[in-house]
Amino acid sequence: MATDSLKQDPAVLSARLRRAAETAAHADLDALLITPGSDLRYLLGARGESFERLSTLVLPAAGGAAPVLVLPKLEAPGYADVPADELGIEVVTWVDGEDPHALVADLLRRGGRAPSRLGVADVMPALHCLPLRSATGAEQVLAGSVLRELRMRKDAAEIDALRAAGAAIDRVHARMGEFLTAGRTEAQVGADIAAAIVEEGHTEAEFVIVGSAANGASPHHALSDRVIEAGDVVVVDIGGPIASGYNSDCTRTYAVGEPAQPDVLETYAVLQAAQDAAVRAVRPGATAESIDAAAREPIAAAGFGEQFIHRTGHGIGLDVHEEPYIVGGNALELEPGMAFSIEPGIYHAGRWGARIEDIVVVTEDGVLSVNSQPHDLVVLPA
């Protein structure tokens, strides 16, 4: 089946559609064209995949016509749970041999005026983006610039989903002693972790990083056949979606027996203090770049500035990486409901690395962490 639709409160979806239409109008767009992906799931509660056949939500800007969900007829059953009638959405299907791009163009010309500027989903395949441009004759801009203003600010249900995802991944980290022992390869450990991620409430393991010894100094190392040895420091960064579609992402650093490297404990203490400082700096009105600076300054002061080689965090929700990004140069002011990671790291190339990551949510007066596993370096039996 092409889609996996989730029952959601129609009132919530209706409010999202209304705000998206209003934001499109403010951006001087005639309509948004949203193909399957996280934006469509946000607006309709429907998860689909993009194939060669066009599926798209045609969402006119506020003051325009009613929204239309354009679907291949054979894919329509997968959207049966979308409360189209309650949302005031017309469903139009097409069959092989018809031109869906021309169909969308005709729908956009209802009322006698051709569109001049359209927002297209950031993940719309060129297979559809280019024919739609030709069929409509309209300028195309990325719809993400409109929708991220909505998606950055999580509502209560979304925050509950992030908390549930955080608790599920915490349970996996709490079991790490079952998997992470000397004599096993990173790949073997990773396979067990992936199974545990599903066992503990996720629909799948989106990613599993097990970086032992020198591999831990590569932030996006995944898995290898390296055999973990006693004394290794191991970075474990894991996450995935729960049934609601909202994601977890949590990193902890472990030692298999007492660390073999003499500088581990002192360096890790700096990292732990930096991560704590960044979390404590989160509050409404603080800027994204100020949180990055709060993490970066203690690390630089200890002489490890060049070993912190990535941004401090990224937003999370229906996508593992989304707005807002916690990075230098981002002057965005934080608002209640914004959710993102705080994950500073220190990486000694060729030797070892460490990272601590929690997902946090900006509250009305501070910050809430959805992860509760300890931040200490966890020393496991070798």
N, C-alpha and C positions, 0 to 999 in steps of 0.2 A: 504494500500500500504506500502511496506517495506521501501521506500525511499522518500526523498523530495529533488529533485535536484534543484539547483539554477543556473540560467544562469550567468556566469561570463566571463570576458574577456579571451578568449583563450590564448592570449599572456601572461597574468599574470600567468595562470595555467601552461603554457608550461615552463615558467621561474622557477616556483616552482618545477616542476618535474625534470627539468635539475639540479637545485641546490641540490635537494634531492639525485639524482643519483650520483652526484659528491661527496657529503658528505658521502654517503654510501661507495664509493670507497676509500676515505681517511680513513674511519673507518675499512678498510679491510673486508668489507662485500661483498658477492656475489650478494645479492638482498635484497630488503625490501618487506615484505608481510604485506599489510595494509588492515585490515578488517574495517567494518563500525564503525565510530566514528569521533571525531573531526579531526584526522589526515587525514582521507580520505576526509572529507569535505574541509580541507585546500588544498589538492592536486588536487581534481577533482570538487569541488563545489557540491558534492553529499552527502547528509545526509541519512544514512540508519540505520538499526538496525541489531544486530546480532541474528540470529535464529539458529536452528539446521542445516540449510543448509548453506554451506560455500559460502560467497562472499568475494573476496579479490582482491586487486590490487597487481600484481606481478611486481615490479619495479626493474629491474636489475641495478647493479651499472654501472656508466659511463664506456662506452666501451663495454658493453654487448649488449644483444638483445633488441628489442623494448619492452615497457611495455605491459602487458596483463591484462585485467580486466576479472576475472573469476566470473561468475554469475550463479545462478540457473535460468533456462529459465523462470520460472514463475515470477522471480523478475526483469528480464531485462527491462520491460517497465518503471520501476521506475527510471532507469538511462538514459532515452531517451534524457535528456537535456545535458548530458555530451558530449562535442564536441570531441568524440573519434577520428574521422578522422583528425581533425585539430591538435590534440595532438599527433598523431601517435601511438594511443593505439589500439591494437587488442582486440576485445571483443570475449570471448569464453564462451559459455553457456553449462550447463550440466543439465541432468534431473534425477529425482529420479530413483534409481537403479544403477546409475553410481557412481564411487568413486572420489569425487572432490579432495581429498587429493593426490591421485595417479596422477590425472590430473595435479595438480600444480607441483608435483615432475617431471613429464615428461616435462613440460614446462621449468622448471629450468635446465633440462639436455640438452636442445637444444644446439647444437654445440659440443656435445659429452663429456662435462665435468660436473660431478656432483658437486653441490654446497657443500662447506664445512662450511660456516658460513653465517647465515641469520639473518636479523633484523626483528622481529615480532612485530606487533602493541602492545602497552602496554595494550590495552583493549581486545586483542584477547582472546576469551573464551578458557579455557582448552579443551573444547569439540573439538576444531579445532587445538589448539597449539600442543597437544600431538600426534594426528594422523599425523600432518605435520612433526613433528620431526621423527616419525617412517618411514614415506614414503620417506623423503629426506635423512635421515641419517646425517643431518647437525647439527652443533652446533647452538643454538638459543640465541640471545641477544635481549634486548629491543630496538625497533626502536626509542622509544622516545628520547634516548640519542643522536640520529642523528637528528631527526626532530626538537627537541626543539631549536637547533642552528638556524634554519630557522624561526620558529614560534615566537621566542622571539622578533624578529626585525620586527615590523609592517611596511607595506608599506603605501603609502598615502591613498589608498582605505580603508585599515583596520582602519587607524586612523580616517578617516571620519565616518566609521561605529561606532567606539567607541564614537565619539563625538555625533552622533545621538542617540545612546543608553543612553549616559549620560544626554542629554537634555530631553529625554523621562522620565527618572527616576526623574530628577529634577522637572518635572511638577507634578509628584505624590507627592513628598515631599511638594511642594507648596500648595497642597490641604489638608494637614494633618488636618487642623482645621475642615474639613467636617467630619472626621472619629473619631478623638481622643478626647473624652470627658469623664468626670466622669460618672460613672453609667453603662458603657458598658464594656463587657469582652474583654480581649485581642483577643480572637477568633473572636468576632464580628467585632472588629476594623480590624483585619487581613483579614477577608473575604472582607471587603470593599476596603482595600488597594489592594488586589489581583485583584479585578475587575478593579480598577483604573489603575493598571499596564498595563493591556490589553487595556483599553480605551485610554491610552496615547501613544500607539504605540508598545508595546511588543507583541510577539506571545503567551506568557504565563508568569505567575509569577513563576520564578524558586524557589524563597525562600522569605518568609515573616517572619521577627522576630519582635515581639512586646513584649519587656521585661519591665514590669512596676515594680516600687519599687524594692524589693529584686530580682525579676526575671531579672532585668537589670544588675545585677552583675554576671550573667551567660552568657558569650559571645555568646554561640550557643543555648540559650533558643529560642524556636520557638513561640508557642502560648499556652495559657492555658485558663481555665475558670475563672481565677482571675478577679474580678471586679475592674476596674481602679477607683481610688479615687482622690478627690481633693488634691493637694499637691504632687502627685506622679511625680517622674522623670521617663521618658519612653524612652528606646532605640528602635529606629525603623531602622532596617537594611533590605533593600529590593533590588531586582534586578531580571533580566531575560533577555532572548534574544530578539532581534528585528529580522525582517525577514531575514536579512543577516546572522544570526547566531551569531553575536557578542553581548556580554553581557554587561549589566549595573550592578553596585554594589555600593550602596551609603548608608551611615549611618548618621543619624542626631539624636540628643538627644533633647527631648521636656520635658517641665513641664506643667502639667495640673493645671493651677492656680499657685500661688506663691509656690515654693518648701517648703515642710514641714520640710525637713532635714536642719539644720542650716549651714552645711558645703558645701552645693551644689555650691553656686556661687563662692566661693574661689577655690574649687577644680576644677570646670569646667574651670576657667580661666587658671589654670595650663595646663589642657588638651588642650585647644585651642592654647595656646602658643607652646606646644610641636608639635602639628599637623602642625602648620604654620612653625615651624623651620625645620621639616623634609621635607616639600614640597620645601622650599627655598634651601635646601641642594642638591636637585636633579639637576644634570648636567652631561654631558658626562665626563667619566673618574672617577667620584665618584664611590665608591663601594657600593654594596647592603648593606653590614654590616654598612657602615658609615651612611646611611640613617636611619637604625634602631637605631644606637647610637644617631643620632640627635633628634629622637623622645623620646628616653628613658632617656637621660641625664636630661632634665628639670623635668621630672616626678620623677626621683630618687632624684634630688636635693631638691624637695619639700617634700620628705619623703614618696612618694607613689610608690616607685620602686617595692615593692612586690605586689602591686595592678595592675600592668601592666603585664598580665600573658600570652601574646601571641606575635607572631612576629608582626612587624609593617605593613607588607603588603605581597601581592601575585600578581603574574602576572594575566592578564585577556585577553581574546580574544574570541575564539570559545569555550573555557572552562572558567567557572567562576574562577577556580583556576588552574593556570599553571605557568611555569617559566616566569620571575625570582621571587624568593622568597626574600623578604626584611627582613633579619633575621641575627642575630649575627652569625659569622662564615662563611658567604657567601662573599668571596672576589671578586666575579664577578664584573668587571668594567662595568658600565652602558654605553650604546650606544644609539644614536638617534634611535627612533622607539620603544624602549622598553616601555611597558605600564604595570602599576601595581597600586595597592591600597596603600594609606597612611592612616592607621587606628589605631592610638594608642587609648588605652582605660584605664580607671581607674575604678576598681571594688571593692566596699566595700561589702564583703560577708554578706548576711543577711539584707542589708540595701538598697543600690541603686548602680547603675553603669552608666557610660557614655562612649560614643565612638563617634568619628568624622571620617568619611571616605570619601575620594575623590579618583577618578581614575585619574592618571596623566600619561603623555607621555613625555619621554625624547626627547627634541628637539636638534637642532644643537648647541645651545648655552645656554640651560637652561631647562625649564619645562613648559608644558602646562597642565592645569587641564581641564578635560572634564565636571566637575560639577561646577555649579555656585550658588547653594543655600547658603545662609549665614551660617557661622560656629557658630554664637552665639547660646546660649541656647534659644530655642524658647519657650516662655511662652504663652500657648494657654488658652483661656477662659475655666474655669472649667465647 
